[in-house]
Every structure is written in structure tokens, then in C-alpha cells.
Amino acid sequence: MLMGISPVISPELLMIIAEMGHGDELVIGDGNFPAASMAQRLVRADGHGVALLLDALLPLFPLDRFVEQPVGLMAVVPGDTTVPTIWDEYRAIVEKYQPARIAKGFDMVERFAFYERTQQAYAVLATGESALYANVILKKGLVE
């Protein structure tokens, strides 16, 4: 263990986020997300929720300032009546650590476009999150 780094961040996850460069994307998938079949690099965080991991990652992970919306969410499929209240938690977490990066809101990504971006992402973090539409894309920025 290291001081100042949440114990929910495994050594493997720490290595992955350190390897990532500017513009690389990390997808955090909920428990229903097809992470293993889409990931170039898969990191497991079973038993942890997305909000907990996001809260642990954002003090370490700079979000890209060169794009308007460096945080993407999977948009609700048209016709689905689900209201993803977890998004409010995500907004609060991003505002807590990097408020300038959420000023333009989230990038709402259609389901199949989200899958396409996942296949191009640097890594996918599979979680045990049970909330629906809890998937997130983080675009890495510069350490300044």
C-alpha cells in the first residue's frame, strides 16, 4: 500500500493509469457492461462501485482540458424509462476534484458508440456496480 492512494486502486490499476498518455481513454464499466469482450487491457475491480473508484481516481488522473467534455456517460437508450441518479454522484465527484472539466457537462454517448469507443480505449475497468447506465469514459489530460 502507498500513502495517499486509496486502497481500492489496485497495483495493476495504478500501473495502467500511469502508463496512459494524453488523450488516452479509460472506460469504467458497471456490472452489466461487456468489459472482457471489449477491452484491449482489462482491469478488474469486482466488489467496488463506480462512484467509489471515480472518487479514488480523480485526485490522480488529470482530465483532458483540450476537449469540451472529457467525461463521457452511456446515454439512456431511447424508450428506456430508467433515470440514472448515479450521474448526480459522478457530477459531484468531478466537481470536487476538477470542477473546470465538468463546466460543459458530460458527453452523452449513444450505447453502440460507447461500445466502439471502449474497443479503442487504452483500458477498461470492470466493476461490480449495480446501477444501470453507470458506465463512464475518462479522457486523460496533461499533468501540469
N, C-alpha and C positions, 0 to 999 in steps of 0.2 A: 504494500500500500504506500501511497505517497500523501504527503501533507497537502491540503488544499484541493485535492481532487476527489470527487465523490466516489465512494466505493461501488456505485452502480456502473461506473465506467471501467470496463474490464481492460486488462493489458492489451488485448487484441484490438479493442475499440480505440484505445489511446494511440496505438501504433497507426491504425487506419487514418484517424483524423490528422495525425502528424504528417503522414505521407501525402495527404491530399494537397493539391495546389490551387491557386486562384482560378475560380470558375468551375472546379470540380463539384459534383453534387453528391450529397449523402441523402439517401431515402430512409426514412424511419417508417416501418410498416406496422400496422396493427396486427392483431392475432389472426385476422381473416385474410391478410394480404399474401399473395403468392410469391413470397420473398425468395425462397430457394430456387424456384424455377426461372426467376428473372435476374438474379444477382450475378454480377461479374465477381464480386467479393461479398460473401455473406458473413455477417457477424450476428451471433445470437445473443439476445438479452431476454430470454424467456423469464416470466415471472415479474417483469417490470413493465410499467405503463409508459406510454409515450411522453406524457407531461413530465414525469419524474426524470426521464432521460433527457428531454429537452432542457429542463432546468439545470441538469448537471453538465450538459454540453455547451450551452451558450456562453458561460464565462470563459471557455477555452477556444471556442470556434468563431472566428470573425465572419460575419455575414457580408456578402459582396455589396459594396457601395456603388458599383458601376452599373447595377441593374435596378430598375424601379421596385421590383418585388422579389427579394432574394429568398423568400419563404413561400413555398407552394403547398397547396392543400388539394386533395382529391375532391372535386366538386360533387355534390349530390346528383345522382343520376336523375334526369328529368322524369317526373311522375312518381318518384320515391318521396314519401312524406316525412322521412327522417329529418330531424333538426339536430345537427351535431353541436351540442352545447359545449363539447370539449374544446371547440375552436376559441371560445372565450378564455379558457385557461391558457391556450397557446399564445393568444394575443398578450395577455398579462405577463407571461414569461418573457416573450421577446421584448416587450416594453421595459421590463425590469433590467435587462442586460444591454440591449442595443436598440433604444427607442427610435433612433433615426431610421432604422431599417424596416420599420413597420408603418411608417408615415403614410405610405400609399396603399396600405392594406396587404392582404395575402393575394398571391397569384392563384386564382381558382382554375384548376387544371381538370379538364374532362377526363373521365375514367380511363379510356383507352390511350389518350395522350399521356396520361400519368404513367401507364404501363410502359409506353415507348421511352419516356424519359428515364424510367427505372432501369431499363435494359442498357441505357447509355451511362448510367450513374457510376461513379467510382466505386461505391459500396452501398449495400442495403443492410440496415439494422433491423432484424426481426424481433418483435416484442410480443409480450403476452397481453397487450392492450385489448380490452373487450368492447370499447366504444366503437360505434360504426363511423365510418368516414374519418378515422383518426390518423390517416397517413399524411406524412409531411415530407417535403423536399427542402433541403437546406443547400444553398449555393455558397460555397466558401469564398471568402474575400481575402484581403491582404491583412497581415499583421503589421500594424502601424505604430 
